Amino acid sequence: MRQQRYDVVIVGGGAAGLSGALTLARARRSVLVIDAGEPRNAPASHIHNYLGRESTPPAELLAIGRGEAAGYGAEIVEGRVASAERLPGGGDGGQGFRVVTEDGRSVEGRRLLVTTGLVDELPSVPGLAERWGREVLHCPYCHGREVADRPIGVLATGPLAVHQALMWRQWSDDVTLFLHTGPEPTEEEYEQLAARGVAVVDGEVAGLEIADDRFTGVRLASGRVVPREALVVQARFTARSAVLESLGLKPVPQEMGGVVIGSYIPADPTGATEVPGVWAAGNVTRLTEQVIGAAAAGLMAGGAVNGDLIAEDTRLAVAARRA
């Protein structure tokens, strides 16, 4: 870190954090990005639905973003932030914050932007985690086109499994719903599945079949193997909220269709949290945001942070003029 105090310290260097850094650096703010180097989409081979960057590998997009932000003066360092605290006399966010990394380094920022993302908590099935982001998927808009017209399985672990199966049916006419530990579908749901040609398989899933480093099927506890080439799961989305929690913010449950799908830190549309001077953007506050949405949220938060700093700079200038 080249200095001890910055206009803005950004915790997290993914799409949201780098977009915020780019915005703030272009606004001639001193910006430090501290990144732990654990992007959520690292297992994926490509990013999709990102206009102008379709099919870009995740690591390549981050490298481009770092270069763009650094080109305007943002400083980007590796590190894991352990905690943050408000500096004395900063009840309105005016004095700023101290950020401490796990290796003991500390730095101050007039404002904080936290873009630490989330963790995908996967169902406990042997072999699932090893194929995550390859043939084990969750988002049809992220991966559906790449497995179109292939045999797809949907692993039921909760009430949203039927919804998932019907959604993925848009990308393939060969979809099988494995009831596993999920609830029994209702009569209406069974009718919907039958009408769309979605097969339903009873029994718990014991593991995945792998051949030549390729997922080839789902192995049931009975020993039966159902050939599949992709498997859809419902991960639980848990915000990486430790830094924000150290400032007194608490994650809250997020529901979809009456079902809790994860936890997030509440923020307003600009990313402002309940703690003055602290913003959040990306998956830490919007669990279902894709990469392009996270980048847009970083831009929005960066603009809001700069506006807040302009207001403070003006107050200080008026006070100095009157002194």
Sequence and secondary structure as in RCSB ss.txt:
>XXXX:A:sequence
MRQQRYDVVIVGGGAAGLSGALTLARARRSVLVIDAGEPRNAPASHIHNYLGRESTPPAELLAIGRGEAAGYGAE
IVEGRVASAERLPGGGDGGQGFRVVTEDGRSVEGRRLLVTTGLVDELPSVPGLAERWGREVLHCPYCHGREVADR
PIGVLATGPLAVHQALMWRQWSDDVTLFLHTGPEPTEEEYEQLAARGVAVVDGEVAGLEIADDRFTGVRLASGRV
VPREALVVQARFTARSAVLESLGLKPVPQEMGGVVIGSYIPADPTGATEVPGVWAAGNVTRLTEQVIGAAAAGLM
AGGAVNGDLIAEDTRLAVAARRA
>XXXX:A:secstr
   SEEEEEEE  SHHHHHHHHHHHHTT  EEEEE S  TTTT S B S TT TTB HHHHHHHHHHHHHHTT E
EEE  EEEEEE TT TTSSS EEEEETTS EEEEEEEEE   EEEE  S TTTGGGBTTTEE  HHHHGGGGTTS
 EEEE SSTTHHHHHHHHTTT S EEEE TTS    HHHHHHHHHTT EEE S EEEEEEETTEEEEEEETTS E
EE SEEE   EEEE  HHHHTTT   EEEEETTEEEEEE    TT B SSTTEEE GGGT TT  HHHHHHHHHH
HHHHHHHHHHHHHHHHHHHHHH 
